[in-house]
Amino acid sequence: MTAAENVCYTLINVPMDSEPPSEISLKNDLKGDVKLKTEALKKVIIMILNGEKLPGLLMTIIRFVLPLQDHTIKKLLLVFWEIVPKTTPDGRLLQEMILVCDAYRKDLQHPNEFIRGSTLRFLCKLKEAELLEPLMPAIRACLEHRHSYVRRNAVLAIYTIYRNFEHLIPDAPELIHDFLVNEKDASCKRNAFMMLIHADQDRALDYLSTCIDQVQTFGDILQLVIVELIYKVCHANPSERARFIRCIYNLLQSSSPAVKYEAAGTLVTLSSAPTAIKAAAQCYIDLIIKESDNNVKLIVLDRLVELKEHPSHERVLQDLVMDILRVLSTPDLEVRKKTLQLALDLVSSRNVEELVIVLKKEVIKTNNVTEHEDTDKYRQLLVRTLHSCSVRFPDMAANVIPVLMEFLSDNNEAAAADVLEFVREAIQRFDNLRPLIVEKMLEVFHAIKSVKIYRGALWILGEYCSTKEDIQSVMTEVRRSLGEIPIVESEIKKETGELKPEEEVSVGPAQKLVTEMGTYATQSALSSSRPAKKEEDRPPLRGFLLDGDFFVAASLATTLTKIALRYVSLVQEKKKQNSFIAEAMLLMATILHLGKSSLPKKPITDDDVDRISLCLKVLSECSPLMNDIFNKECRQSLSHMLSAKLEEEKLSQKKESEKRNVTVQPDDPISFMQLTAKNEMSSKEDQFQLSLLAAMGNTQRKEAADPLASKLNKVTQLTGFSDPVYAEAYVHVNQYDIVLDVLVVNQTSDTLQNCTLELATLGDLKLVEKPSPLTLAPHDFANIKANVKVASTENGIIFGNIVYDVSGAASDRNCVVLSDIHIDIMDYIQPASCTDAEFRQMWAEFEWENKVTVNTNIVDLNEYLQHILKSTNMKCLTPEKALSGYCGFMAANLYARSIFGEDALANVSIEKPIHLGPEAPVTGHIRIRAKSQGMALSLGDKINLSQKKASL
């Protein structure tokens, strides 16, 4: 075993700025008073941890420090004896250690239970059988101590000694079993039971069989260990399931959340019977509702989602949808989001009605809540969920629409926009609901506050009003929303004629209001003291126009044209036809006049003028062709878009269900549980082992099975083969830190002393600890581990050198410079998805942009896009249909999220220059946007490095 592999349980961080003290001064201090001894002992411990040997101090410490009864000294001595070298270079135990051993025998018989217990804990760390042998009677005696702290540590000490040196205590399982039967303290029972599980499973089972009915009365720490035992036994020997599964059912009722969680997880792996799945799911739901920590809620929700993924379990969970919806009482948005998604995946025609009732109640609740920052987002989530329910179960739409349409007048534009999108889809798909939707729309029309929603509502009314009465109602609503016409004259009158003497503020110098265009507004020198009030009284459409938003006017012109043309086809009387068209034309003309005047904040744009003029022309001519375009073609485009969207949804649902369906090939072997050997039952992984690995950051990635993704791909050579010291590093990337496992080989015939790996970092990386110096024998090698902490998603560089002294040489220290280690950003980036609206919003918000010019040897557009996706770990948000076909250019949106929660957006715009021939490479740009500069630059660098396809 090399020096770097010596086991050490204690890590002490110390600043190394000061000069280390000499051995002589330490010796003197160790002979001083208690305070001096304490400080000196601390220094000795730190120096040994840093690689110093200090053999001359051992006897001084035994003589002057070991006999002391001071508690601080005793604690420090435990650390000192743990780390001090206890053997001579040839592996024999040092003579002095016999004295130490005797001191510890006395400590094991000490009247103070803390000293006894901490000494027992220390003995767990000893790896020398000769030291432990004389202490065995004292350790056994501690099992009968009156204090539980001593007893539980005695069990642990016996367990580790039995595991490492069985010959010292061969009857340990029997001893512990007898101890367990008579023990009353929960922590002692737990330690004893845990030892039996690992040392003698049969005895553990015997004990469990005797007390299986009292399991609910045990402490939670013992219950957890019992769950682990049952899991392991039932997986190793399936015939035992019937014996223990009842015990697991009982543990689902435990008062401890941890036990309930583990018991539910174990039950699911042991049995796939519907009753078991239902009990486990019910237990998970109770945990989510009762636990206050949002992280716990999310973790347990994930377990429910995993259950749902299994086709046979999905049916059971469908009956629990209403229970799952109880989780919506949690205020956290992330939990609510996951819950709604799960409920939506599980909803079926049997329970959709109940789901809709609950969601409607939730929507109404959000309306009355005092505005919380997440209320708007939650309302949006509810609207989207109801939308999806209505699309999947059309019978529900009639229930949902009246409730949702109240939200068109909501202040939150995002929620209103979602409702509007839903209403547009519903009115197109469900003919029978059109009268209801139009009626509700006319009711809420005057209350709409957002111009964007107003435009959408106008379009829906113009497109779907088919009766004479509805068309008249739309015209009435538009007139009501526009106020008194002609607008310009009425506004000027308002400014001049409506003032009362008491409202006059100043008649001083005549006030000339200059508009943004530089023209003078016609206004009296008198100014009103209530301008705000006047604006509040304005009808909504008039307000939008006076604010200079004339796009809504263009939209209104189209709506008026549609309803006028439809009115003409419905009403035969020429007089009524003419008066309706004239009214529509008057409204357009007055809006045009307003746009050209200097009253609005912004003048009308040429586009809007053209649009309104075109509508006036169409109404004046009323040609059949225009009637077709306005009243039929528009709706056809919408129905094409909706059917394409529906097709896409069906396709993705089909893919999901195919993924979930377990297909059995014709020649697959059938496995009979009764006929399978024990070792074949390992089809499911050991849950406890997996959770331990996950906690240590050693989660096995799926790609690890691929032979190409072997460890060797991550080995970086740091020095040359001809250097006196050869070094190479394996870079192991965990979630928030990087572990460098550096192999150092002495290629010379000299002994290298104080061989130190000195590292430094560039970027958002930080070296956690300085690797300790080594002594390397000729042609010897050693492994050094270094930890680097990662703070954000950026490319980082680790660089440094190896310095060493050659024994016997009088020259200065030698130095070998190491190659740089580049940390790949791709280990932190994972593909993710978001909606188009979210993508656009983030694109507008993010301030850092990096534009990368395409420079590649790939000649096919689609192949280049796939290559970029593969090399950047990003996900393409643009649907396949939009990218299919070939037209010489392509645009796609990509999205990814880092493990630190940072978003990365990219837009690929590429084309194939046809004039350069078929073999011309793809050209174009990739624009990357991110919140942080580092992310945008790092992703750009990554794309630049991997643009070209490696020639095979």
Disulfide bonds with the S-S distance in Angstrom:
none
